[in-house]
Amino acid sequence: MTAPYDMSSALKSLMEVAAQLRATGPACRLAPLVLMHDRNRTPDIEELAMRLPEGSALIYREEEGRHDLALADRLKEITEDHGVQFLIGGDPAFASVIKADGVHLPRGRYK
């Protein structure tokens, strides 16, 4: 399945910026290039995860209670193999189960 947008030039530009930030910027725990999963906008998330450059990050997110354990396991394996950080969006308990690298907490959700 192909993305509904042209990733080639945008991804290349982002990868170049990310590489420059890594090379010249201060040490940062969160990657300078982050792909945010969205079921409707990134239906080909596994393919995109495989194309992310080393040192970037992927945030897998679903609506509360809709996480797909099998997909999350595959994404965890892909990101580990490619040197990409793997975060779970909005669900610290699921992040713990999947042994993600971190959690992305949406603004305003946890006050």
LUMKEKE-415223 format. One record per residue (C-alpha): residue number from 1; residue in one letter; z, y, x. Coordinates in steps of 0.2 Angstrom, whole numbers. Last residue first. Layout:
(NUM,A,(Z,Y,X)) ...
This chain:
(111,K,(169,87,-18)) (110,Y,(158,72,-15)) (109,R,(142,74,-24)) (108,G,(139,92,-20)) (107,R,(128,89,-5)) (106,P,(122,72,-4)) (105,L,(132,60,8)) (104,H,(121,52,21)) (103,V,(130,37,28)) (102,G,(130,29,46)) (101,D,(123,16,58)) (100,A,(122,3,44)) (99,K,(132,-12,44)) (98,I,(124,-18,27)) (97,V,(141,-21,19)) (96,S,(148,-5,27)) (95,A,(133,5,21)) (94,F,(135,-2,4)) (93,A,(153,4,3)) (92,P,(148,21,10)) (91,D,(135,24,-4)) (90,G,(127,41,-5)) (89,G,(111,37,6)) (88,I,(112,23,18)) (87,L,(108,26,37)) (86,F,(98,17,49)) (85,Q,(95,25,67)) (84,V,(79,19,75)) (83,G,(77,10,91)) (82,H,(62,0,85)) (81,D,(70,-18,83)) (80,E,(86,-11,76)) (79,T,(76,-1,63)) (78,I,(66,-16,58)) (77,E,(81,-27,56)) (76,K,(90,-14,46)) (75,L,(75,-11,35)) (74,R,(74,-30,32)) (73,D,(92,-31,27)) (72,A,(90,-15,16)) (71,L,(76,-23,7)) (70,A,(85,-39,4)) (69,L,(101,-30,-2)) (68,D,(91,-19,-14)) (67,H,(102,-4,-19)) (66,R,(102,0,-37)) (65,G,(121,3,-40)) (64,E,(120,21,-37)) (63,E,(102,27,-37)) (62,E,(93,22,-21)) (61,R,(93,28,-3)) (60,Y,(88,22,13)) (59,I,(89,35,27)) (58,L,(79,32,42)) (57,A,(82,39,59)) (56,S,(72,44,75)) (55,G,(76,39,93)) (54,E,(61,27,94)) (53,P,(47,33,84)) (52,L,(45,29,66)) (51,R,(29,18,62)) (50,M,(39,2,58)) (49,A,(50,12,46)) (48,L,(34,18,37)) (47,E,(28,1,35)) (46,E,(44,-5,27)) (45,I,(45,11,16)) (44,D,(28,8,8)) (43,P,(35,15,-9)) (42,T,(39,31,0)) (41,R,(37,45,-14)) (40,N,(43,35,-29)) (39,R,(57,25,-21)) (38,D,(62,39,-10)) (37,H,(67,35,8)) (36,M,(72,50,19)) (35,L,(64,50,36)) (34,V,(73,59,49)) (33,L,(67,66,65)) (32,P,(80,75,76)) (31,A,(91,60,76)) (30,L,(109,62,72)) (29,R,(121,60,87)) (28,C,(115,75,96)) (27,A,(115,79,114)) (26,P,(109,96,118)) (25,G,(90,100,117)) (24,T,(77,99,130)) (23,A,(70,81,130)) (22,R,(76,75,112)) (21,L,(70,92,105)) (20,Q,(53,90,113)) (19,A,(52,72,107)) (18,A,(56,77,89)) (17,V,(43,91,89)) (16,E,(30,78,95)) (15,M,(35,65,82)) (14,L,(34,78,69)) (13,S,(17,83,73)) (12,K,(11,65,74)) (11,L,(19,62,57)) (10,A,(11,77,49)) (9,S,(-6,72,56)) (8,S,(-6,54,51)) (7,M,(5,54,36)) (6,D,(-9,59,23)) (5,Y,(-1,58,6)) (4,P,(0,46,-8)) (3,A,(6,33,5)) (2,T,(-4,17,7)) (1,M,(0,0,0)) 
